[in-house]
Amino acid sequence: MIMHTSLGDQPFKRSRSLKALLDNGEILFAGNARLKIYGTLNCSSGKRMKVQNRVFFSSETEAVKFGYRPCGHCMREAYKIWLTVDRVGIS
């Protein structure tokens, strides 16, 4: 998990570092650290979050390992599965 704020102290530095990670395929998902939700990089909900709350993941497995749940907007099918499993109490 990579915190967005750890990529640099200025917006330009963060954007350059982020672009390098994206180009190398090291980041595939983004999440909200406060809400513990992860989703795709092009999710409209994710684009509105504050930089302080944004985190990045290399895989869905990594996001789940840190206790994040799928986004109900951009990952609807995964969210439905998560919701069903969570309500039934299966881990």
C-alpha positions in Angstrom: 0.0 0.0 0.0 1.3 3.4 -1.0 0.0 6.6 0.6 -0.5 9.4 -2.0 1.1 11.9 0.3 4.3 9.8 0.6 5.0 10.3 -3.2 6.2 13.9 -2.6 5.7 17.1 -0.7 4.4 19.1 -3.7 1.6 18.3 -6.2 4.0 18.2 -9.2 6.4 15.8 -7.4 3.5 13.6 -6.4 2.1 13.5 -10.0 5.5 12.6 -11.5 6.1 9.8 -8.9 2.5 8.5 -9.5 3.0 8.6 -13.3 6.2 6.5 -13.0 4.4 3.9 -10.8 1.5 3.7 -13.2 3.8 3.4 -16.2 5.6 0.5 -14.5 2.4 -1.2 -13.7 3.1 -1.0 -9.9 -0.3 0.6 -9.2 -3.6 -0.9 -10.4 -6.2 0.2 -7.7 -6.7 3.2 -5.5 -8.5 3.5 -2.2 -9.7 5.8 0.5 -7.8 5.2 3.8 -10.5 6.8 5.9 -13.4 4.8 4.5 -11.4 1.6 3.7 -12.8 1.4 0.2 -10.8 0.5 -2.9 -11.7 0.7 -6.6 -10.4 1.3 -10.1 -8.2 4.2 -11.0 -10.8 5.8 -13.3 -13.7 5.7 -10.7 -15.5 9.0 -10.5 -15.9 8.6 -6.7 -12.2 8.0 -6.2 -11.2 11.1 -8.2 -13.1 13.3 -5.7 -11.3 12.1 -2.6 -8.7 14.2 -0.7 -5.1 13.5 -1.4 -4.6 12.9 2.3 -7.0 10.0 2.2 -5.8 8.4 -1.1 -3.8 5.2 -1.1 -2.7 2.9 -4.0 -2.5 -0.8 -4.3 -0.8 -3.2 -6.7 -3.6 -5.7 -6.6 -7.1 -6.5 -5.2 -5.5 -9.1 -3.0 -3.3 -6.4 -1.4 -6.3 -4.1 -0.8 -8.3 -6.9 0.8 -5.3 -7.9 3.0 -5.3 -4.3 4.4 -9.0 -4.6 5.2 -10.5 -2.6 2.3 -13.8 -3.4 0.6 -14.7 -3.0 -3.1 -16.3 0.2 -4.4 -20.0 -0.1 -5.0 -19.7 2.2 -8.1 -16.8 1.0 -10.2 -16.6 -2.6 -8.9 -20.3 -3.4 -8.6 -19.9 -7.2 -9.0 -17.1 -7.5 -6.5 -19.1 -5.3 -4.1 -22.1 -7.5 -4.4 -20.0 -10.6 -3.6 -18.4 -8.8 -0.7 -21.8 -7.7 0.6 -23.2 -11.2 0.5 -20.1 -12.8 2.2 -20.0 -10.0 4.8 -23.7 -10.4 5.7 -23.5 -14.2 5.9 -20.4 -13.9 8.1 -18.1 -15.9 5.9 -14.5 -14.8 5.8 
